[in-house]
Amino acid sequence: MASAKYIFVTGGVTSSLGKGIISASLAKLLQARGYSVTIQKLDPYINIDPGTLNPYEHGECYVTNDGAETDLDLGHYERFLNVPTSQANNVTTGRIYQTVINKEREGEYLGKTVQIIPHITDEIKRRIQLLGETGEFDIVITEIGGTVGDIESLPYVESVRQLKWELGSSALSIHLTLVPYLAAAGELKTKPTQHSVKALLELGVQPDILVCRTEKPISTDIRRKIALFCNVNVNAVIESIDADTIYDVPLLMYKEQLDKVVLAKLKLPLQHEPELEQWKIFLGKLKNPLNEIRIGLVGKYIELKDSYKSIAEAFIHAGVANEVKVNLEWIHSEKIDEQHAAARLSGLAGVLVAPGFGDRGIEGKIEAIRYVREHQIPFLGICLGMQCAVIEFARNVIGWKDAHSTEMNPATRHPVIDFMENQKNITRKGGTMRLGEYSCSLVKGSKVSSVYGKHKITERHRHRYEFNNKFLKDFEDAGMTASGINPDTNLVEIMELKNHPWFIGVQFHPEYKSTVENPHPLFVKFIKAAMEKSRQS
Ligand code: GLN
């Protein structure tokens, strides 16, 4: 196979323009034309990875099969492309510097002064080309986090400048900007775009394509004006108008012919028209649901919805699979207690208790689970949500009032959730959890085995604590059974209730694996059970 082509995506004017969605949409179109594409995100912060970041800082931490803790944009890449990403798809400044500094300590640069150019930029360039060199991909899209002009982005833009020069027509750059509408003037304004492109030009990068975020259609005159001031062809000024859903964006980009312009510039054939039939069917169902249901999402980071990005998207996929609109009600776990549980939860068709860390809001999660268990409301507990279901059952059904996870109460006499033996000596925080894909055997005749329709699954993990097998018999005798077990370690991965229409807690994160093409069976069947519940009430 010929060597890979590279597309660099930068952003200007402001953050949050949606570089991730534009990158994923372009990748989708190129994939639908028969190319194999991957997307990489470079993040200019100094953390080695986002694993140590509070979700309020940066939204959800997404986990790949190979156990990398990554930026949530990788979730979009996987949901759009239905192809797994890996550690190589997300690189931070921290990781770049760590590699260079380690090499320096090992004497690799002996005698040399280690500098941003060329040492840091060479490491950035190496990381960008790593995916291309695997031979798996025709096209690698590299999204550069942050906004052009930020001090911390400079080494990345410099690396793009060098690579564009070295790779010639095998590389191009797309710059995403904002064309704001000024109500007072009644006009769209191009000046921020002009300035942003100037900032890039000062750093030596001439963008080949401009994608302009806008709330109103961009006229031909305005496109001409932008083209003239920014040295790009008129057909390379792409309008990216606000959309109802992120899943519209690939089709909007197709209308704007972004894929055609890209392929022409990379000197690649158009191959065939993009095969987007499945995507269009998905969108049709998304926009024309036959019904609606209310699902509660109980968590403690709900002020920032990005903290639960993959869960919210998995619900969209599962809603489409059931042709129902899932109205998520975000419920703060700190606002639930015995008195308020009914007011907050009654009438919901299903409740999901979210993953999380630490003590805050834990009693509210447990109380919410008591309510749904007693009221036969379908329940899906993810990671900490599953652990809370175990604690609730131990306290209120088995009768161990002090049952807890040793994460919250190290002194409990009933540590039903406990630290794993091999984690006990770990004191460092970054990258030390049980991370990534592990296999799980499903018990024959269990609810989960019918949900998945098979007996062997693999799912992604991100946690330190586990169900304590010492207590398993007590749970099973009382009606909560371990229906998914890790065949290699015997760790419990799934708990379910016998006397309940649909009550499943999973130690792993099914939400990371749900894509447009492959909605996750746990979410699909949970919504199905919730529809059943709402028909009854
Ligand atoms: N805090 C729990 C643990 O570390 C659960 C983690 C999670 O929900 N991702 O085991």
Residues whose N, C-alpha, C, O or C-beta is under 5 A from the ligand:
A	BS01	LIG	P355 G356 F357 G358 I382 C383 L384 R462 H463 R464 Y465
